[in-house]
Amino acid sequence: MTNHSMPVTATAVAPAPAGIPPTSLTRRAATTDPAAGCPRQALLTLPAETKRVRIAREFTADVLSRWQVSGDDRDSAVLIVSELATNAALYGHAELTVRLALSENILHVAVADCGRPPASRAKRPGIDPIEHGRGMDIVECLAHWTDVRQEADGRRVHAHLLLAAQ
């Protein structure tokens, strides 16, 4: 597991996308020296809105490309983040956070929602169960290990992927 006492260097990943006020978006990639055996980490916090899921996918793809994660593994991780971020946006609290950590050949993905619970969620009439409701099934098929924890301030979902040899 990650030793949080180890020093990390924080660097900005990218400016906020057009049309999104920088105050509504937190992007930070913290990377340690992989040669020293320390994990690489990246963190993204967004308002829990479905229109922000695209940003979570792009963030994940960009970070994993820079970490030289293979295309198939990167695609699996992006799909996992997409499904978990969508769930957090549809059913979660005010914010969603994506955390990526790479340690040797294991990619740890965590998506959490936190903050104020929503006042109410609009009903989505006409949802076809054949087309919706399989996000966690997809995550469980792609990941080697998953864990879902409901806590007082929101839900945290962890998925771990065993990566192909680089």
Summary of the structure (lengths in Angstrom):
residues: 166
radius of gyration: 15.9
end to end distance: 20.8
largest distance: 52.8
contacts: 461
relative contact order: 0.16
helix: 31%
strand: 31%
